[in-house]
Amino acid sequence: MFKNIFLSTLCLFLISVQADEASQAPKNDQIPAVIIESSVQSFSHEKKNYLAINLNHAPEWHTYWANPGDAGLPTKFIFKINNKEFTWPIYEYPAPERFFDAIGQLAFGFSGQTTYFLEVTNEIEKKIHQQKVEINLQWLACKHVCVPGERKIDGSFEKHIWTGAATEPAQVALDEKTLLEEFIKLPTLGKLEASEKVELVKDPEGEGLVLYYHFPQVIAAPILVKQNLITPYLTTPLAYKHEELFTDNKKHLWGRMKVDWDGAYQEPVMELPKDGKFKKPLQLSFLRTNPSTQKVEKISLEIKEFIIDPALSMAETLKTLTPFKIESLSTPKTVAKDDDKTPDIWYYIAMGFIGGFILNLMPCVFPIITLKLFELLQQREDSPGRIVRHNLFYSFGILSSFLVLASIILALKKGGESIGWGFHLQSPLFVSAMVIIIFTMTLNLFGMFELRTPGGSILGSVKLRESFFGDFFGGVIATILSTPCSAPFLGTALTFAFAASSVQTIIVFLSTGIGLASPFLITALFPELIRMLPRPGHWMNLIKKIMGLSLALTIAWLVDIFLNQTNLHAVQILGGILFTIFVCVFVRKSVLHRNKRTLIIFLIPLGIYIWMGQEIKKITPVTSHTILKAKQKEGLNWEMWSETRVQELQAQGETVFIDFTAKWCFTCKVNEKLVLDTPEFKQLVADKKLKLLLADWTNRDEVIGNFLKKQNLIGIPAYFIARPNGELIFLGETLTLDKIRTKLNQ
């Protein structure tokens, strides 16, 4: 069964590869330099004063409404006086449009010109009068990808007039007529007439509810192409699904919307009442679009109970009606040419799988993969069932780790963080933990204690050969060490995943994990392949020592990263922890003879590590110049990168080569050794009179992260050529001299 599922999935991956990485996105899907323009101005209407915040979206891009739909984040407005936040509610959100992405996910939001209004009440006016007000706008803008953004606007509100410096980039303020039109279009308060019905009914097909509604005399019109008949506000604990419309023989509209009950996730838990009566009435609010008048009204209802028997509701009536398709209101669309098609989710799944497989060959993962192959040699005489379990647990460790990575990324994105591939290696505490773990593995390989990694026999008194914990742990380590690398095809998949919806992000990450684990999944499916490996012998002791040296080199690399993130004092503490671990292992093996109770001595290095964490928090992060100095010693005049410096050099008529790198980036090191540190590259720089700029992302840097995000990139290495005419050419993640020459000569 498992074998058939895996083979079917593998075939789908291979079939869905339609083009190489160079053709990953259509030409018209470039991310514009400015996605959102903004302006703030004052506005008065009917003797009331308002602050108008205008957002102008780049063509085909949208931001999100208060209820974003299946995915997305609503635009946030944070107001401060003297760095202290205060509440200033939106007067009324504009009526949103409805958007569907390539896989049918629904979103409510805004495109083109959108204006939010905030009423300057007497209370607000007293609070902000003659005060400097800071407005922080935070949004998620989406088209073929999603890009978070923010903008801070300073100003003051005196005598009902907003005065503020122009924001960068800023749009021209709207005229009074346009502002009035935007204000008049805001939803107005409405109520249900006696003939209009809205019912909440128990879903006979599931554990949730169904919202039914009917507004007599309402007939479909083109406005419904972009807007729902009903657009619900978020209401705890309801989770709304997509709207379905029906028509009767008079062409009047009826509606249905399934609703999940999320009470189980509330604190305290809210059970769906079996008798249909809510302990506390639900406050249901929604926008109702009237196709006849083109007006949108906000309706608020108090729902005390729902209908348990669907036969007593509109559900029976809808069974006799005709489903209505919104597409029938649309004008025919021109069929897109083949070269204008946007890759679907299967394309990115395939890219993730292939990129994950290639990670097995990257230098950052190679030591752990070699150790796993070493374990396979020792298992060649095991039963096929045992071999299958070893490899499945290793693969499960990889997939679990990718799932955790995806979850962390989604949580950070939701919090507005700017992150990229390998982000955890920008944390000195995480890097130091990796140093300790790999140091412990190295001691094992040199025979200091018995720990099979991965899939070993003993960890203390726990028999890993029975628990298979070691196999799982090996998969976790392989995943962690793979993240500094950006393999071919992987950049395509991860760029999409970092900007996609939550479900798509998880799917692409899991496909990458399956790619990384695929050699061992194949061995699990066909354990007889292990018989083809050489027989174990004394030569394996030599291989074991070589692997120990490779892990020692990995430790040196991680310590170098740690030094660039902290200082010499922190490195000395880390060295003390490693020495203490060595002493504890030696004493336990040679003096205490591995007594189970002696494991308590390892609390000593653990305590030192916790203390080191507190010391690291006191260190002020600084931009690392270590890589820059090392490159300058190679004989080339590298400078630190900044967007301002690029613009200055372009204005002087210079051509600029830009290198985005980091200490923890193995692929960067390979490119440097094979291309950037060679005499041929130096000669090319001299011949073309290139200016060289370096962006060091070893430590977390929002400026670098935001720039990469604007270029639709989530990781490094990344190389660019900036021409004097302002053109920026991306060279990809892998470099050759021929590629650089070709781009320079174009």
ABEGO torsion letter per residue (X at the ends): XAAAAAAAAAAAAAAABABBAAAABBAAABBBABABBBBBBBBBBGGBBBBBBBBBBBBGBBBBBABAEABEBBBBBBBBBGGBBBBBBBABBBBBBBBBBAAGBBBBBBBEBBBBBBBBBAAAAAAABGBBBBBBBBBBBBBABBBBBBBBBBBBBBGGBBBBBBBOBBBBBBBAAAAAAAAAABBBBBBBBAABBBBBBBBAABABBBBBBBBBGBBBBAAAAABBABBBBBBOABBBBBBBBBBBAAGBBBBBBBBBBAAAABOBBBBBBAAGBBABBBBBBBBBBBAAAGBBBBBBBBBABBBABAAABAAAAAAABBBBBAAAABBBBBBBBAAABBBBAAAAAAAAAAAAAAAAABAAAAAAAAAAAAAAAAAAABBAAAAAAAAAAAAAAAAAAAAAAAAAAAAAAAAGBBBBBGAAAABAAAAAAAAAAAAAAAAAAAGABBBBOBGBABBEABBAAAAGAAAAAAAAAAAAAAAABBBBGAAAAAAAAAABBAAAAAAAAAAAAAAAAAAAAAAAABAAAAAABBBBBAAAAAAAAAAAAAAAAAAAAAAAAAAAABBAAAAAAAAAAAAAAAAAAAAAAAAAGGBAAAAAAAAAAAAAAAAAAAAAAABBBBBBAAAAAAAAAAGBBBBBBBAAAAAAAAAAGBBBBBBBBBAABAAAAAAAAAAAABAAAAAAAAAAGBBBBBBBAABBBAAAAAAAAAAGBABOBBBBBBBAAGBBBBAEABBBAAAAAAAAAX
